């Protein structure tokens, strides 16, 4: 059978290749909400995990079981009780949790054993390993509420998990743990996944959840999804939100993403299980589909201040000298320093970009996007671009544009499209240098 649409498939596959190279040998902890399994998403989700496994990514899967435990309790004529966003686990609830965990582990292992023809599981061999990797302690009594057999993670046997994933197994963890005396505790999927990601110093923690991610305006579900949050911004957002009581509230997963990044996990994600292939889209596409929290403590991505002018001049001077960029005088940069965003490391500016808005046309020009040669190919140009896009959206702009003579392919790969110079806002068109013949590239902001 011949391949359909090769003109779109081949460029797409080539665009994915850098991600495949970047993630091979990396460690991902993936947390799947029990609601996803209840909604019938398990088989396709397992197939996507099999693809990641085949690409050499080391995987730990943590499953949730909130609705399954609730169903077990309902069958026993027992009412589920929650407080502070956690289940109160009495003896009946503990029994129901054990039954639900056993059934789900069986169901998940069976899904990984299906070598179905014409699916990503064809010819796949994914060995699933589970065991007593978690030590737990009781939640205890909080604000007068006795949580009984509900627990939190005390310790993760990261060395044992690492040995398993290093030989190619997928480690499956249930939200269950035991005390050193053998007492069983019902844990939360989020706590287990976060503690495991920190113990392994995982490269990614991915929550596949009931929510689509975090909205740019948390109180407006119609606002766009905030695709990337710096850790500092995530902390501020979390502090502004009320303590969560249910998984549908923005702070519920965000607090675990922040905790993971603070513990050394570089990136944590919140993805919707309702979107087929969300895991693959988040990992292998530029903009992703959910919200990513990024630990930037080693580098500072921030708005520029007057003291940064000298560093910006040093950074852009080589590109002005070879004609890649239009020359900018010091007084011009000093005057417009509030338009600039910089990346700083140990007091050295090694990346910058500026946004010049044209509010009357609801667009803005990005200029001076520059990354030091010593730091290129590490994604810093994309981080600067994303921050400029965020600033543009916050200013009510619906697009951004760049003028370039040599780097148009980099921008086209990131969603820009070529436009005629006549497209430019009138104020910018009057300053367009026809001798330079720069390409005009425009990106519409979703």
C-alpha positions as CSV (number, residue, x, y, z in Angstrom):
1,X,0.0,0.0,0.0
2,X,1.5,3.3,-1.0
3,X,1.9,6.1,1.5
4,X,-0.7,8.8,1.5
5,X,0.3,12.4,1.6
6,X,4.1,11.9,1.4
7,X,4.5,15.7,0.9
8,X,3.3,16.3,4.5
9,X,4.5,13.1,6.2
10,X,8.2,13.4,5.2
11,X,8.6,17.0,6.5
12,X,6.7,16.1,9.6
13,X,8.8,13.1,10.3
14,X,12.0,15.0,9.8
15,X,10.7,17.7,12.2
16,X,10.2,15.1,14.9
17,X,13.7,13.6,14.5
18,X,15.5,16.2,16.7
19,X,13.1,15.3,19.6
20,X,13.8,11.6,19.1
21,X,17.6,12.3,19.3
22,X,17.1,14.5,22.3
23,X,15.0,12.1,24.4
24,X,16.7,8.8,23.7
25,X,17.9,7.5,27.0
26,X,16.0,10.1,29.0
27,X,13.7,9.2,32.0
28,X,10.1,10.1,32.0
29,X,7.6,9.6,34.8
30,X,4.1,9.4,33.4
31,X,1.1,9.7,35.7
32,X,-2.3,8.5,34.3
33,X,-5.5,9.6,36.0
34,X,-7.9,6.8,36.9
35,X,-10.5,8.8,35.1
36,X,-8.7,8.2,31.8
37,X,-8.9,4.5,32.3
38,X,-12.6,4.7,33.3
39,X,-13.2,6.7,30.0
40,X,-11.8,3.8,27.9
41,X,-8.5,5.6,27.0
42,X,-6.1,2.9,28.3
43,X,-5.4,0.9,25.1
44,X,-4.5,3.9,23.0
45,X,-2.5,5.4,25.8
46,X,-0.5,2.2,26.2
47,X,0.2,2.1,22.5
48,X,1.6,5.7,22.8
49,X,3.8,4.6,25.7
50,X,5.0,1.6,23.6
51,X,6.1,4.1,20.9
52,X,8.1,6.1,23.5
53,X,9.6,2.9,24.8
54,X,10.7,1.9,21.3
55,X,12.4,5.2,20.9
56,X,14.7,4.4,23.9
57,X,12.9,6.5,26.5
58,X,13.0,5.1,30.1
59,X,9.5,5.0,31.5
60,X,7.8,4.8,34.9
61,X,4.0,4.7,34.8
62,X,2.0,5.7,37.8
63,X,-1.7,5.0,37.6
64,X,-4.5,6.7,39.5
65,X,-7.7,5.0,40.7
66,X,-10.0,7.6,42.2
67,X,-13.2,6.6,40.2
68,X,-12.4,2.9,40.5
69,X,-12.2,3.1,44.3
70,X,-15.4,5.2,44.4
71,X,-17.0,2.5,42.3
72,X,-15.8,-0.2,44.7
73,X,-17.2,1.6,47.7
74,X,-20.5,2.3,46.0
75,X,-20.8,-1.5,45.3
76,X,-20.2,-2.1,49.1
77,X,-22.9,0.5,49.9
78,X,-20.2,2.8,51.4
79,X,-19.9,6.6,50.8
80,X,-16.6,8.1,49.6
81,X,-15.4,10.9,51.9
82,X,-12.8,13.6,51.0
83,X,-11.2,16.5,52.8
84,X,-8.4,18.8,51.8
85,X,-8.5,17.3,48.3
86,X,-7.6,13.8,49.7
87,X,-9.7,10.7,50.3
88,X,-10.4,9.7,53.9
89,X,-9.4,6.0,53.9
90,X,-11.2,4.0,56.6
91,X,-11.0,0.2,56.7
92,X,-13.7,-0.3,54.0
93,X,-12.1,2.3,51.7
94,X,-8.7,0.6,52.2
95,X,-10.1,-2.7,51.2
96,X,-11.7,-1.1,48.1
97,X,-8.5,0.6,47.2
98,X,-6.6,-2.7,47.3
99,X,-9.2,-4.3,45.1
100,X,-9.1,-1.4,42.6
101,X,-5.3,-1.3,42.5
102,X,-5.1,-5.1,41.8
103,X,-7.7,-4.9,39.0
104,X,-6.0,-2.0,37.4
105,X,-2.5,-3.5,37.5
106,X,-3.9,-6.6,35.9
107,X,-5.7,-4.5,33.2
108,X,-2.6,-2.4,32.5
109,X,-0.2,-5.4,32.2
110,X,-2.7,-7.1,29.9
111,X,-2.8,-4.0,27.7
112,X,1.0,-4.0,27.4
113,X,0.8,-7.7,26.4
114,X,-1.4,-7.2,23.4
115,X,0.8,-7.4,20.3
116,X,-2.1,-6.4,18.1
117,X,-1.4,-6.3,14.3
118,X,-1.7,-2.9,12.6
119,X,-1.3,-1.0,15.9
120,X,1.8,0.5,17.6
121,X,1.9,-2.7,19.8
122,X,2.7,-4.9,16.8
123,X,6.1,-6.6,17.4
124,X,6.4,-4.6,20.6
125,X,8.0,-6.2,23.7
126,X,7.4,-4.1,26.8
127,X,8.3,-5.8,30.0
128,X,6.3,-4.4,32.9
129,X,7.8,-4.5,36.4
130,X,6.1,-3.6,39.6
131,X,6.9,-4.1,43.3
132,X,7.3,-2.6,46.7
133,X,9.3,0.4,45.6
134,X,7.5,2.8,48.0
135,X,7.6,3.4,51.7
136,X,4.7,5.4,53.2
137,X,3.6,7.1,56.3
138,X,0.2,8.2,57.5
139,X,-1.3,11.6,56.7
140,X,-2.5,11.6,60.3
141,X,-4.9,14.2,61.6
142,X,-5.2,17.5,59.7
143,X,-7.4,20.3,61.0
144,X,-9.2,17.8,63.2
145,X,-9.8,15.4,60.3
146,X,-8.5,11.8,60.8
147,X,-7.4,10.5,57.4
148,X,-6.8,7.0,58.9
149,X,-5.3,4.8,56.2
150,X,-4.5,7.6,53.8
151,X,-0.8,8.1,53.5
152,X,2.0,10.1,51.8
153,X,5.2,8.9,50.3
154,X,8.0,8.6,52.8
155,X,10.7,7.2,50.5
156,X,11.1,5.9,46.9
157,X,13.6,3.1,46.2
158,X,15.0,5.1,43.3
159,X,18.0,2.8,42.9
160,X,15.8,-0.3,42.4
161,X,13.6,1.5,39.9
162,X,16.6,2.8,38.1
163,X,18.0,-0.8,37.7
164,X,14.7,-1.9,36.2
165,X,14.4,0.9,33.7
166,X,18.0,0.7,32.7
167,X,17.6,-2.9,31.5
168,X,14.6,-1.8,29.4
169,X,11.6,-2.6,31.6
170,X,8.7,-0.2,32.2
171,X,8.1,0.2,35.9
172,X,4.4,0.3,37.0
173,X,3.6,1.9,40.3
174,X,0.2,1.9,42.0
175,X,-0.7,4.6,44.5
176,X,-0.1,2.2,47.4
177,X,2.7,2.1,50.0
178,X,3.6,0.3,53.1
179,X,5.2,1.4,56.4
180,X,8.3,-0.4,57.7
181,X,6.0,-2.4,59.9
182,X,3.9,-3.6,57.0
183,X,0.9,-1.3,57.4
184,X,-0.8,-0.4,54.1
185,X,-1.6,3.1,53.0
186,X,-3.7,4.5,50.3
187,X,-1.6,7.2,48.5
188,X,-2.4,9.7,45.8
189,X,-1.2,9.2,42.2
190,X,0.1,12.7,42.2
191,X,2.2,12.3,45.3
192,X,3.6,9.0,44.1
193,X,4.5,10.4,40.6
194,X,6.1,13.6,42.0
195,X,8.2,11.7,44.7
196,X,9.3,9.2,42.1
197,X,10.3,11.8,39.5
198,X,12.3,13.7,42.2
199,X,14.0,10.4,43.4
200,X,15.0,9.5,39.9
201,X,15.8,13.1,38.9
202,X,13.7,12.4,35.9
203,X,13.9,14.6,32.8
204,X,10.1,14.9,32.6
205,X,7.1,14.4,34.8
206,X,3.9,14.2,32.8
207,X,0.4,14.2,34.3
208,X,-2.3,12.9,31.9
209,X,-5.4,14.4,33.5
210,X,-9.0,15.5,33.4
211,X,-8.0,19.1,32.6
212,X,-6.6,20.5,29.4
213,X,-3.8,22.4,31.2
214,X,-3.7,25.8,32.9
215,X,-5.6,28.6,31.3
216,X,-3.8,32.0,30.9
217,X,-6.7,33.4,33.0
218,X,-7.4,30.7,35.6
219,X,-10.9,32.0,36.2
220,X,-11.8,32.0,32.5
221,X,-12.0,28.5,30.9
222,X,-12.4,30.1,27.5
223,X,-8.9,31.7,27.7
224,X,-6.0,30.0,25.9
225,X,-3.9,27.4,27.5
226,X,-0.7,28.7,29.0
227,X,1.7,26.3,27.2
228,X,4.8,27.2,29.3
229,X,5.3,28.6,32.8
230,X,8.7,29.4,34.3
231,X,9.0,28.0,37.8
232,X,9.0,31.5,39.3
233,X,5.7,32.3,37.5
234,X,4.2,29.0,38.5
235,X,5.0,29.7,42.1
236,X,3.3,33.1,41.9
237,X,0.2,31.6,40.2
238,X,0.0,28.9,42.8
239,X,0.2,31.4,45.6
240,X,-2.7,33.3,44.1
241,X,-5.0,30.3,43.9
242,X,-7.2,28.8,46.7
243,X,-6.1,25.4,48.1
244,X,-7.6,22.8,45.7
245,X,-10.3,20.5,46.8
246,X,-10.7,18.5,43.5
247,X,-8.6,17.5,40.5
248,X,-10.6,19.9,38.3
249,X,-9.2,22.9,40.0
250,X,-6.1,24.6,38.5
251,X,-3.9,24.4,41.6
252,X,-4.4,20.6,42.0
253,X,-1.8,19.4,39.6
254,X,0.1,22.7,39.5
255,X,1.3,22.3,43.1
256,X,2.9,18.9,42.2
257,X,4.5,20.4,39.1
258,X,6.1,23.1,41.2
259,X,7.2,20.6,43.8
260,X,8.8,18.4,41.2
261,X,10.7,21.3,39.6
262,X,11.9,22.5,43.0
263,X,13.1,18.9,43.6
264,X,15.3,18.9,40.5
265,X,12.9,17.7,37.7
266,X,13.6,20.0,34.7
267,X,10.1,19.9,33.2
268,X,6.7,18.9,34.4
269,X,3.6,18.8,32.3
270,X,-0.2,18.8,32.6
271,X,-2.0,17.2,29.6
272,X,-5.6,16.3,28.8
273,X,-6.4,12.6,28.3
274,X,-9.5,13.7,26.3
275,X,-7.3,14.5,23.4
276,X,-6.1,11.4,21.5
277,X,-2.3,11.3,21.4
278,X,-1.8,14.1,23.8
279,X,1.3,12.5,25.2
280,X,2.9,12.3,21.8
281,X,1.8,15.8,20.8
282,X,3.3,17.3,24.0
283,X,6.6,15.6,23.6
284,X,7.2,15.7,19.8
285,X,5.6,19.0,18.7
286,X,7.0,22.5,19.2
287,X,4.1,24.1,21.0
288,X,2.8,20.9,22.7
289,X,-0.8,20.7,23.8
290,X,-0.9,21.2,27.6
291,X,1.0,23.3,30.1
292,X,4.7,22.8,30.9
293,X,6.4,24.1,34.0
294,X,10.1,24.7,33.5
295,X,12.8,24.9,36.1
296,X,14.9,27.9,35.3
297,X,16.9,28.2,38.5
298,X,20.1,27.6,36.6
299,X,19.3,30.3,34.1
300,X,17.2,33.5,34.4
301,X,14.7,34.3,31.7
302,X,13.5,37.8,32.5
303,X,12.6,41.2,31.3
304,X,15.7,43.5,30.7
305,X,16.8,46.3,33.0
306,X,19.1,49.3,32.1
307,X,22.1,47.5,33.6
308,X,21.7,44.9,30.8
309,X,22.4,47.3,27.9
310,X,26.2,46.5,27.9
311,X,25.6,42.8,27.8
312,X,23.1,43.1,25.0
313,X,25.5,45.2,22.9
314,X,28.3,42.6,23.3
315,X,25.9,39.8,22.4
316,X,24.5,41.4,19.2
317,X,27.7,43.1,17.9
318,X,29.1,40.1,16.0
319,X,25.8,39.7,14.1
320,X,25.6,43.4,13.3
321,X,29.1,43.3,12.0
322,X,28.5,40.4,9.6
323,X,25.2,41.9,8.3
324,X,22.9,39.3,9.9
325,X,21.2,42.1,12.0
326,X,20.6,45.7,11.5
327,X,22.9,47.9,13.7
328,X,21.3,49.4,16.8
329,X,22.9,52.3,18.7
330,X,23.5,52.2,22.4
331,X,21.1,55.1,23.0
332,X,18.4,53.3,21.1
333,X,18.7,50.2,23.2
334,X,18.8,52.2,26.4
335,X,15.7,54.1,25.3
336,X,13.8,50.9,24.5
337,X,15.2,48.6,27.2
338,X,11.7,47.8,28.6
339,X,11.0,46.1,25.2
340,X,13.8,43.5,25.7
341,X,13.8,40.1,27.3
342,X,17.1,38.5,28.2
343,X,18.5,35.1,29.4
344,X,21.2,35.5,32.0
345,X,23.5,32.9,33.6
346,X,25.9,33.8,36.4
347,X,25.6,37.5,35.5
348,X,26.3,37.1,31.8
349,X,23.7,37.9,29.2
350,X,23.7,35.1,26.6
351,X,20.3,35.6,24.9
352,X,18.0,38.5,24.1
353,X,15.0,39.5,22.0
354,X,12.8,42.6,21.9
355,X,9.2,43.3,21.0
356,X,8.1,46.6,19.4
357,X,4.2,46.7,19.4
358,X,2.1,48.3,16.8
359,X,-1.2,48.4,18.7
360,X,-3.2,50.0,15.9
361,X,-2.6,46.9,13.8
362,X,-2.7,44.5,16.7
363,X,0.7,43.2,15.8
364,X,4.3,43.6,17.0
365,X,7.8,43.3,15.6
366,X,10.3,40.9,17.3
367,X,13.8,42.2,16.8
368,X,17.3,41.3,17.9
369,X,16.6,37.6,18.7
370,X,20.1,36.5,19.6
371,X,21.7,33.6,21.4
372,X,25.4,33.4,22.2
373,X,27.2,30.9,19.9
374,X,28.4,29.0,23.0
375,X,24.7,28.3,24.0
376,X,23.1,27.6,20.7
377,X,21.1,24.4,19.9
378,X,19.9,24.2,23.6
379,X,16.4,25.6,23.0
380,X,17.1,29.1,24.3
381,X,16.0,30.8,21.1
382,X,12.7,29.0,21.4
383,X,12.4,30.1,25.1
384,X,12.9,33.7,24.1
385,X,10.4,33.4,21.3
386,X,7.8,31.9,23.6
387,X,8.3,34.8,26.1
388,X,8.0,37.4,23.4
389,X,4.7,35.6,22.3
390,X,3.5,35.8,25.9
391,X,4.3,39.5,26.1
392,X,2.5,40.1,22.8
393,X,-0.6,38.3,23.9
394,X,-0.6,40.1,27.2
395,X,-0.6,43.4,25.2
396,X,-3.6,42.3,23.2
397,X,-1.7,41.6,20.0
398,X,-2.9,38.9,17.6
399,X,0.3,38.4,15.7
400,X,4.1,39.1,15.7
401,X,6.4,39.5,12.7
402,X,10.1,39.5,12.0
403,X,12.3,40.9,9.2
404,X,15.2,38.6,8.3
405,X,17.6,38.0,5.5
406,X,19.3,34.8,6.6
407,X,17.3,32.9,9.3
408,X,13.8,32.6,7.7
409,X,13.9,28.7,7.9
410,X,14.3,28.8,11.7
411,X,11.2,31.0,12.0
412,X,9.1,29.1,9.4
413,X,9.8,25.9,11.4
414,X,8.3,27.6,14.4
415,X,5.0,28.7,12.8
416,X,5.9,31.9,10.9
417,X,4.7,32.4,7.3
418,X,6.1,34.7,4.6
419,X,4.1,37.8,3.9
420,X,4.5,40.7,1.4
421,X,6.2,43.8,2.8
422,X,2.9,45.6,2.0
423,X,1.4,43.6,4.9
424,X,3.5,45.6,7.4
425,X,1.8,48.3,9.6
426,X,2.0,51.7,8.0
427,X,4.4,53.0,10.6
428,X,6.8,50.1,10.0
429,X,6.3,50.1,6.2
430,X,7.7,53.6,6.0
431,X,10.9,52.4,7.7
432,X,11.3,49.3,5.6
433,X,14.7,49.1,3.8
434,X,14.0,48.1,0.3
435,X,17.7,47.7,-0.5
436,X,18.1,45.2,2.2
437,X,15.2,43.1,0.9
438,X,14.4,41.5,4.2
439,X,11.8,38.7,4.2
440,X,8.7,39.5,6.2
441,X,7.6,36.6,8.3
442,X,4.4,36.6,10.4
443,X,3.1,34.3,13.1
444,X,-0.6,34.4,14.2
445,X,-1.0,34.0,18.0
446,X,-3.6,31.5,19.0
